[in-house]
Amino acid sequence: MKYSKRLRYILFIVLALVPVFYSLIVWKQLPQNVPTHFDLNGQANGYTDKHWLWILSIINIAAYLITQNVGRIDPKRINRPNSSISRLGEVVSLFITGINVLIVYAAIHPEKNVMSYTNPLIGILFIILGNYMYNLKPNYFAGIKVPWTLASDYNWKKTHQLGGRLWFIGGIILVVAGLFFPKNIESYAFSITIAILIIVPIAYSFMLFKKESKTPGYFDKQN
């Protein structure tokens, strides 16, 4: 099992380094300052020195390793594995790797506006995260971490069950909007959907907290 886990680590670290290898291959074609920030239409509006492309991969690797070892450092689940966080870490790492590759490609092919496809990719990410969020155990590293969810396992469970459903549905909306809506409508759809996916679960968590405040022991009766 440990050997298999070690191979998994190596695989994802190598994958996270793919943008570095790619950038080295096309290094002479890259401008000194590459686009690293884009608006909702995929147009570049922020630039960074091309050496920072490597830093992005290093950050990706560091974040991945943290998610794979949460059980050792998270006070909520000390020395207990949290498989949902591990899978989330892998999914997010792959997503970041894909975005980093697109950034390199966009820098040498600015005429193709490939970053306009990031919104559907974000939608796919939300679909996958929504599936994992449904069973995500309380922790300080991933999920809807507001005071009310961190203070109550029941609040955490119910909030993430709602959040998982919302993120799954919202992800589908983002994919459809990114692929089929006109760009001006897509921008509005993207902004509104993201706002709903953030605000609604937090508001629901607060509502549960207020209900418990008015009726002590309310959560115990629900279990």
N, C-alpha and C positions, 0 to 999 in steps of 0.2 A: 504493500500500500504506500509506504513512504517513498519507495523507488518510483512508483507511478506518479505520485504527487510531485516529486522532484523533476521528472520529465515534463510534467504539465507546466511547472514554473519556467523551465528552460524554453519550452515552446512559446509561451506568451511573452517572455522577455525578448526572444528572437523576433517575434512578430512586431513587438513594439519598436524594434530597431529598424524595421523595414523602411520607414521614411528616411532614416539616416543613410542607409545604403543607397536608396533611390536618389537622395540629394547629392551624394558623392558622385554617382554616375553622371548626373546632369549638371554638376557643379559649375562648369564653365558657361552653361546656358542661363543659369540663374542670375537675375539682377542682384546688385548688392543689397538692396532693400526689397524684400518680398512681401506681398499682401498677406496679412495674417488676421485681419478683421474685415468682416463683410456685413452689408446690410441685409434686410430680409429678401431683397431681390438678387442677392449673390454678387453685388457690386462691391469692389474693394473700397474701404474707407479708412484703412489703417495699415501701416507698413512697419516692418521690423527687419533688422539686419539678418541676413540669411543664416548666420551662425546660430541664431536662436532656434532654428528648426531642430537642432540637436537637443537643445534644452527642453523643448516640448516632449521629446521622446523620453528623456531622463525623468521628467515629471510624471509621465505616463507610467513608467516602470515603477517609480516610487509609490505612486498611488495604488498600483496593482498589488505590490508586495504588502502594503498595509492592509488592504481588504482581505488578503489571504491569511493574515495573521491576527485578525481582530480578536479572536478568542483569547489571545495571550495578553492583550493590552486594554481591552474594553472592560471597565468596571461592571457593566451590566451583565456580562457573560464571561467572567474571568476563567480562562483555561477551558472554555467550552466552545466547540466548533460551531460556527453559524454558516451553514452551507448556502443559505440564500445570499448572504453578503459575498461569499466567495464567487458565486455565479454572477452576481451583479458586478463585481469587480472585473470579471473576465469580459462580460458584455461591454461595459464602459471602456475597458482597455482597447477592445477591438474597434469600438466606435471612434475613439480618439486616434487610433492608428490610421483608420480610414480617412478621417478628416485631415490628418497630417499629410497623407499621401496626396489627397486632393489639393492641399495648399501648395505642395511642390509642383504638381501638374499645372495648377492655375497660374503659377508664377512663370512657367515657360510657355504656356498657351493661353495668354490673357484674352484672346479673341473668342475662346470657346465658352466662357462664362460657366465653367463646370460647377462653381460653388452655388449656383441656383438650385442644384439638386440636394443641398444640405437639408432643406426643410423636410422633404420626404424621408431622408435618412434619420432626422430627429424624430419623425413620426414613428418609424420602425423601432427606434430606441425606446420610445415611450410605451409602445405595445409590449415589448419584451420586459421592460422594467415593471410594467403594470402586472404582468404575470407573476413575477418574483415578489413584488411588494405585498401581494395578498397574504403570503405566509412569512413575511419578514419578522424576525423576533426582535424584541426591544434591544437597542444598542445606541451608542453615541456617535456612530460613524455614517450610517446610511438610513435613509427613510425620512419621514416627516417628523423632524426633531424640534418640537415646540415644548414648552414647559409642561403642558397638560398630558402629552403622550409619554414624556419621559417620567412623569410622576405616577402614572397608572398603567399597568399592563393591559387592563381592559380597554382603557382609552386608546392605547397604542394599537391594540388588535382591531377594534372597530374602525378607527380612523384609517388604518392601512388597508382594511378590506374595502372601504369606500374608495380610498385613493387608488387602489389597484384597479378597480372597475373603471373609474374615471380616466385613469392614465391609458388604459387599454383602448377605451372608446375614443379618447382624445387623440391617441396616436393614429388611429384609423382616419380620423378627420384631417389630421395634418398630412398624412400620405395622400389622401384624395385631393385636398386643397393644393398640395405642391405639384401634383401631376396633371390636374385637370382644370384648376381655376386660373383665370387671368391673373397676372402678377399683382395688380393693384388690389384685387379682391383677396388673393392669397395672403398678402401682408396683413390685412385686417383679420382674416380668419386665424392666422398664426398667432397674432398678438392676443386676440380675444380668447382663443383656446388655451394658450399658456397661462393667461391670467386666471381662468376658471380652474385649471388643474392645480394651481398653487393656492388660490384663495379658498375654494370650497372645502378641501380637506382640513385646512387650518380652522376655518369657521366651524366646521362640524366638531372638531376636537374641543374647541372652546365651548360649544353648546353642551357637549357631554360633561365637561368640567362644571359648568354652571348647574346642570341638572344634579350632579353629585353634591354640589355645595348646598343646594336647596333640600335635597333628600339624602342625608348621610346613609351610607350603606347601599345606595342605589345599585352600584356596580356589583356588589356581592349578590344581590337578588337576581341579577341577570345571568350569573354564572351557573 
